[in-house]
């Protein structure tokens, strides 16, 4: 009883048998009313026929012999008819039945008058003199002497003979056959309903099995539910919704696994990158403390400069870590505004001009127009340009060239930073935006790098719904390019 099919089956059987029983009862009642109405309409002239044969009441005196004679003829025509002579007040004046079988001495005249006056609602039931609680169909007619109303002839059409015949027919072959047919219809309806429920619950059972297998395997097992040819019903839609949900959960689990791997890698890289400058600083400072008096001024100054350089590197690393953590935590929302991208690019170029000149690197700007407006967070976009230019200077050898270029397109502006450095191997390009990524080339130039600059660039551009592309050729150079709305 715990399965859905069992519960639906029990509910269906109860509904079918209750509805079948109710239909059988209602059908029997309607059939009885139908035959009562038919009997009443067919036998309505009986009372008029009897009253037309003899004067049954004259001046208040009843002719019981004539009534008995006429009742005998009427019962030959219709054996179920029982004839009664009523006064104008409904009192039974006479009948041709055994005296001890008549239990009433008066009949309600309201139905009698309704029948005589004509009504639209059939059948009409009146009192049965042979019962204190039953009402039956009847025929009635006025008995007059000239213009004077003397009483009524009241003919019950469903007497004891009718009841005996109806009881016998109910237990006869026809009654049993009707019961068998009704039962067969109920059983057939229940069987068809159970088959339909079985077909429906079979698909639900399959879906349930797939759900269990997916959850028990922690979504390593993906549900095998093929999409329906057409739109499908609610069960098909539920199955496809579960498949989509399982795929999303699987992706999220894989992402969590990858995030955990990155977190471990991040902790390891941070530990290494923090330990290196700290160890160097500690070594030089301990040397200054222990051998301070033995060192020359030149050696002491060199040790202090080296320690200072490591503190600068440590500060850069910690600053980049905090910035990347803020960007990853979704606590940074770009403050979008309209600004001139050529002006911002010129400011960034001036910021790095001196550093480029020290390395004898040419730093130039190539603009399609001096008045190109874009929309974005000017502070974050400046950070992107600074990281890209700083990265280009770090990898470009002496005598090289760095070009900042703005290209106006139909609906966007493309911003690129191109250098003439050693380039990036094609196999390493997918990894350059990873945290703490460092190229094997230019290792000496990377001594002060945190390895987080390009990761910060990508995260900022993700916040602007912009994608950065990289084109690089070994020993030729590298171009980073991204787009902003025009």
C-alpha positions in Angstrom: 0.0 0.0 0.0 3.0 2.3 0.1 3.4 2.5 -3.7 1.6 5.1 -5.7 0.1 2.4 -8.0 -1.4 0.6 -5.0 -3.0 3.8 -3.6 -4.3 4.8 -7.0 -5.7 1.3 -7.6 -7.6 1.2 -4.2 -8.9 4.7 -4.9 -10.1 3.7 -8.4 -11.8 0.5 -7.2 -13.6 2.4 -4.4 -14.7 5.1 -6.9 -15.8 2.5 -9.5 -17.8 0.3 -7.1 -19.4 3.3 -5.4 -20.3 4.9 -8.6 -21.5 1.6 -10.1 -23.7 1.0 -7.0 -25.0 4.5 -7.1 -25.7 4.2 -10.8 -27.5 0.9 -10.2 -29.7 2.3 -7.5 -30.5 5.5 -9.5 -31.2 3.4 -12.6 -33.6 1.2 -10.7 -35.4 4.2 -9.2 -35.6 5.9 -12.6 -36.9 2.7 -14.2 -39.5 2.4 -11.5 -40.6 6.0 -12.1 -40.7 5.4 -15.8 -42.9 2.4 -15.6 -45.1 4.1 -13.0 -45.6 7.1 -15.3 -46.2 4.8 -18.3 -48.7 2.7 -16.2 -50.6 5.7 -15.0 -50.9 7.3 -18.4 -52.0 4.0 -20.1 -54.5 3.2 -17.3 -55.9 6.7 -16.7 -59.2 5.8 -18.5 -60.0 2.9 -16.2 -61.8 5.0 -13.6 -63.7 6.9 -16.3 -64.7 3.5 -17.8 -66.0 2.1 -14.5 -68.0 5.2 -13.6 -69.5 5.3 -17.0 -70.9 1.8 -16.6 -73.1 2.2 -13.4 -74.3 4.9 -11.1 -72.3 3.9 -8.1 -73.6 6.7 -5.8 -77.0 8.3 -6.0 -78.3 10.8 -3.3 -75.5 9.7 -1.0 -76.4 6.0 -1.3 -73.6 3.6 -2.6 -74.3 0.7 -4.8 -71.7 -1.8 -3.5 -73.0 -4.7 -5.6 -72.4 -2.8 -8.8 -69.0 -1.7 -7.4 -68.0 -5.3 -6.7 -69.2 -6.4 -10.2 -67.3 -3.6 -12.0 -64.2 -4.1 -9.9 -64.1 -7.8 -11.0 -64.3 -6.7 -14.7 -61.6 -4.1 -14.2 -59.2 -6.5 -12.5 -59.7 -8.9 -15.4 -58.5 -6.2 -17.7 -55.7 -5.1 -15.3 -55.0 -7.5 -12.4 -52.9 -5.0 -10.5 -55.8 -2.5 -10.2 -57.6 -2.1 -6.8 -60.8 0.0 -6.9 -62.2 2.2 -4.1 -65.2 4.4 -3.8 -64.5 7.7 -2.1 -66.8 10.3 -0.7 -66.4 14.0 -1.4 -64.2 14.3 1.7 -62.0 11.4 0.8 -63.6 8.8 3.1 -63.6 5.3 1.7 -67.2 4.4 1.2 -66.7 0.9 -0.4 -64.3 -1.5 -2.1 -64.2 -5.1 -3.3 -61.3 -6.3 -1.2 -61.1 -8.3 2.0 -62.0 -5.9 4.9 -59.1 -6.8 7.0 -56.6 -5.8 4.3 -57.6 -2.2 4.0 -55.8 -0.2 6.7 -57.0 3.3 5.9 -60.5 4.7 6.0 -59.7 8.0 4.2 -57.5 9.0 1.2 -55.9 12.4 0.7 -57.8 14.1 -2.1 -55.1 16.6 -3.2 -53.3 14.2 -5.6 -56.8 13.0 -6.8 -57.9 16.5 -7.7 -54.5 17.2 -9.3 -54.9 14.2 -11.6 -58.5 15.1 -12.5 -57.6 18.7 -13.2 -54.6 17.8 -15.2 -50.9 18.4 -14.3 -47.6 18.4 -16.2 -45.6 16.4 -13.7 -46.0 12.7 -13.9 -46.2 10.2 -12.2 -48.7 11.4 -9.5 -48.7 9.3 -6.3 -51.6 8.9 -3.9 -52.3 7.1 -0.7 -52.4 3.3 -0.7 -55.4 2.3 1.5 -53.8 -1.1 2.1 -50.6 0.5 3.6 -50.1 3.3 6.2 -46.8 4.6 4.6 -46.8 3.7 0.9 -47.9 5.9 -1.9 -48.7 4.6 -5.4 -49.8 5.7 -8.8 -53.5 5.7 -9.4 -56.4 6.5 -11.7 -59.4 8.6 -10.6 -62.7 10.0 -11.9 -65.5 12.1 -10.5 -68.9 10.4 -9.7 -71.8 12.8 -10.4 -75.5 12.6 -10.2 -76.6 15.2 -12.7 -74.6 18.3 -11.8 -74.1 17.2 -8.2 -70.7 15.7 -7.2 -71.4 12.5 -5.2 -67.8 11.3 -4.7 -64.8 9.8 -6.5 -63.7 6.5 -8.0 -60.1 5.8 -6.9 -58.2 3.0 -8.7 -54.8 2.0 -7.2 -52.6 0.8 -10.2 -49.8 -0.9 -8.2 -51.6 -3.2 -5.8 -50.5 -6.3 -4.0 -50.5 -8.3 -7.2 -48.1 -5.8 -8.8 -45.8 -6.0 -5.8 -45.7 -9.7 -5.9 -45.0 -9.8 -9.6 -42.2 -7.2 -9.2 -40.6 -9.2 -6.4 -40.7 -12.4 -8.5 -39.2 -10.6 -11.6 -36.5 -9.1 -9.4 -35.3 -12.6 -8.4 -35.9 -14.1 -11.9 -33.4 -14.6 -14.8 -33.9 -11.1 -16.1 -33.1 -9.5 -12.7 -30.0 -11.7 -12.3 -28.9 -11.0 -15.8 -29.2 -7.2 -15.3 -27.2 -7.5 -12.1 -24.5 -9.6 -13.9 -24.3 -7.0 -16.7 -24.0 -4.2 -14.3 -21.2 -6.0 -12.4 -19.4 -6.8 -15.6 -19.4 -3.2 -16.6 -18.0 -2.2 -13.2 -15.3 -4.9 -13.4 -14.4 -3.8 -17.0 -14.1 -0.2 -16.0 -11.9 -1.1 -13.0 -9.7 -3.3 -15.2 -9.2 -0.6 -17.8 -8.5 2.0 -15.1 -5.9 -0.2 -13.5 -4.1 -0.8 -16.8 -4.1 3.0 -17.5 -2.7 3.6 -14.0 -0.1 0.9 -14.5 1.1 2.6 -17.7 1.3 6.0 -16.1 3.0 4.8 -12.9 5.5 2.7 -14.9 7.0 5.9 -16.3 7.0 7.4 -12.8 8.7 4.3 -11.4 11.4 4.7 -14.1 11.9 8.3 -13.2 12.1 7.4 -9.5 14.8 4.8 -10.2 16.8 7.3 -12.2 16.5 9.9 -9.4 17.7 7.3 -6.8 20.6 6.2 -8.8 21.7 9.8 -9.5 21.4 10.8 -5.8 23.0 7.7 -4.4 26.0 8.1 -6.8 26.3 11.8 -5.9 25.4 12.6 -9.5 28.2 10.6 -11.0 25.4 8.6 -12.7 23.5 10.9 -15.0 19.8 10.1 -15.6 19.1 8.4 -18.9 15.8 9.9 -19.9 15.5 10.7 -23.6 13.4 13.7 -24.5 10.0 13.1 -26.0 9.4 13.5 -29.7 6.9 16.3 -29.1 6.3 18.5 -26.1 5.4 15.5 -23.9 3.1 15.5 -20.9 3.7 16.5 -17.3 5.7 13.3 -16.6 8.0 13.9 -19.6 8.4 17.6 -18.5 9.2 16.5 -15.0 11.8 14.0 -16.3 13.5 16.7 -18.5 13.5 19.2 -15.6 15.2 16.6 -13.4 17.8 15.9 -16.2 18.5 19.6 -16.4 18.7 19.9 -12.6 21.1 16.9 -12.4 23.4 18.4 -15.1 23.5 21.7 -13.2 24.2 20.0 -9.9 26.9 17.9 -11.6 28.5 21.1 -13.0 28.3 22.8 -9.6 29.9 19.8 -7.9 32.7 19.8 -10.5 33.1 23.5 -10.0 33.3 23.0 -6.2 35.9 20.3 -6.8 37.8 22.6 -9.0 37.5 25.5 -6.6 38.8 23.3 -3.8 41.8 22.4 -6.0 42.4 26.0 -6.8 42.1 27.0 -3.1 44.7 24.4 -2.2 46.9 25.6 -5.0 46.3 29.2 -4.0 47.3 28.5 -0.4 50.4 26.6 -1.5 51.4 29.5 -3.9 50.7 32.2 -1.3 52.7 30.3 1.2 55.6 30.0 -1.2 55.4 33.6 -2.5 55.2 35.1 1.0 57.9 32.8 2.4 60.5 33.9 -0.2 60.6 37.7 0.5 60.1 37.2 4.2 63.0 34.7 4.3 65.2 37.1 2.3 64.2 40.1 4.5 64.8 38.1 7.6 68.3 36.9 6.4 69.5 40.4 5.5 68.1 42.0 8.6 69.7 39.3 10.8 73.0 39.9 9.0 72.7 43.7 9.7 72.0 43.0 13.4 74.8 40.4 13.9 77.5 42.0 11.7 76.4 45.6 11.7 79.7 46.9 13.1 81.8 44.8 10.7 80.0 45.9 7.5 81.0 48.8 5.5 78.6 51.6 4.7 78.3 50.4 1.2 77.4 46.8 2.3 75.0 48.0 4.9 73.2 50.2 2.3 73.1 47.3 -0.2 71.6 45.0 2.4 68.9 47.6 3.3 68.1 48.2 -0.3 67.6 44.5 -0.9 65.4 44.2 2.2 63.4 47.2 1.0 62.9 45.6 -2.4 61.6 42.5 -0.8 59.1 44.5 1.3 57.9 46.2 -1.8 57.4 42.9 -3.5 55.6 41.6 -0.4 53.4 44.7 -0.4 52.5 44.2 -4.1 51.7 40.6 -3.5 49.4 41.3 -0.5 47.7 44.2 -2.3 47.0 42.1 -5.3 45.7 39.3 -3.1 43.3 41.6 -1.3 42.1 43.1 -4.6 41.5 39.7 -6.2 39.7 38.5 -3.1 37.4 41.5 -3.3 36.7 40.9 -7.0 36.0 37.2 -6.4 33.7 37.8 -3.4 31.2 39.8 -5.6 31.5 42.7 -3.2 32.7 44.9 -6.0 30.0 46.4 -8.3 31.2 48.4 -11.3 30.2 52.1 -11.1 29.3 52.6 -14.7 29.9 56.0 -16.3 30.7 57.5 -19.6 34.3 58.5 -20.2 36.9 59.1 -22.9 39.0 56.0 -23.5 41.7 57.9 -25.4 42.3 60.2 -22.5 42.5 57.3 -20.0 45.0 55.5 -22.3 47.2 58.6 -22.5 47.2 58.9 -18.7 48.3 55.3 -18.4 51.0 55.7 -21.0 52.4 58.8 -19.2 52.3 56.8 -15.9 54.7 54.2 -17.4 56.7 56.4 -19.7 59.6 56.8 -17.3 59.8 53.1 -16.6 59.7 52.3 -20.3 62.5 54.8 -21.0 64.7 53.2 -18.3 64.5 49.9 -20.2 64.8 51.7 -23.6 61.4 50.5 -24.6 59.3 52.5 -27.1 55.8 53.2 -25.7 53.3 54.6 -28.3 49.6 55.2 -28.7 47.6 54.5 -31.9 44.1 56.1 -32.0 41.4 55.9 -34.6 39.9 59.0 -33.0 40.7 61.3 -30.0 37.1 61.4 -29.0 35.9 57.9 -28.4 33.4 57.5 -25.5 32.7 54.3 -23.7 30.8 53.1 -20.7 32.4 51.4 -17.7 34.0 51.8 -14.3 36.9 54.1 -15.1 38.9 53.1 -12.1 38.7 49.4 -12.8 39.4 49.9 -16.6 42.5 51.9 -15.6 43.6 49.0 -13.4 43.2 46.7 -16.4 45.4 48.9 -18.6 48.0 49.4 -15.9 48.3 45.6 -15.4 48.6 44.9 -19.1 51.2 47.7 -19.7 53.2 46.6 -16.6 53.1 43.0 -17.9 54.2 44.1 -21.4 57.1 46.2 -20.0 58.2 43.3 -17.8 58.5 40.9 -20.8 59.7 43.3 -23.5 63.5 43.3 -24.0 65.5 46.5 -24.3 65.0 48.2 -27.6 61.5 46.7 -27.9 58.2 48.3 -28.7 54.8 48.5 -26.8 51.8 49.9 -28.6 48.5 50.9 -27.1 45.8 50.9 -29.7 42.1 51.9 -29.9 40.0 50.7 -32.8 36.5 52.0 -33.2 33.9 49.3 -34.3 30.2 49.6 -35.2 28.9 49.0 -31.7 32.1 48.8 -29.6 35.6 50.1 -29.1 38.5 47.6 -29.1 41.4 48.3 -26.8 44.7 46.4 -27.3 48.2 46.3 -25.8 50.8 44.8 -28.1 54.5 44.1 -27.2 57.5 42.8 -29.0 58.5 40.4 -26.3 59.4 36.7 -26.5 55.7 35.7 -26.9 53.8 33.0 -25.1 53.8 29.3 -26.2 50.4 28.2 -27.5 50.1 25.5 -24.9 50.4 28.0 -22.1 47.9 30.6 -23.4 44.8 28.9 -21.7 46.7 29.1 -18.3 48.0 32.7 -18.3 44.9 34.0 -16.5 45.3 31.5 -13.6 46.4 32.8 -10.2 50.1 32.8 -9.7 50.8 31.8 -13.3 54.4 32.7 -14.3 56.0 32.1 -17.7 59.3 30.4 -17.8 60.5 33.1 -20.1 61.6 36.4 -18.6 62.1 34.9 -15.2 64.5 37.6 -14.1 61.9 40.3 -15.1 59.3 38.5 -13.0 61.2 38.8 -9.8 58.8 41.5 -8.5 55.6 40.0 -10.0 52.8 38.6 -7.8 51.5 36.4 -10.6 48.0 37.8 -10.1 48.0 40.7 -12.5 46.3 38.9 -15.5 43.9 37.1 -13.1 42.8 40.5 -11.8 42.4 41.8 -15.5 40.1 38.9 -16.4 38.0 39.2 -13.3 37.5 43.0 -13.9 36.5 42.4 -17.5 34.1 39.6 -16.5 32.4 42.2 -14.3 32.0 44.4 -17.4 30.7 41.4 -19.5 33.8 41.8 -21.7 36.1 39.0 -23.0 39.8 39.4 -23.3 41.6 37.7 -26.2 45.3 36.8 -26.6 47.2 36.5 -29.8 50.9 35.6 -29.5 53.7 34.4 -31.7 57.0 33.1 -30.3 59.9 35.6 -30.6 57.5 38.1 -32.2 55.3 39.4 -29.4 51.9 39.3 -27.8 48.7 41.2 -28.2 46.0 41.5 -25.5 42.6 42.9 -26.6 39.2 43.5 -25.1 36.1 45.4 -26.1 33.9 48.0 -24.3 30.5 49.3 -25.5 30.8 52.4 -27.8 
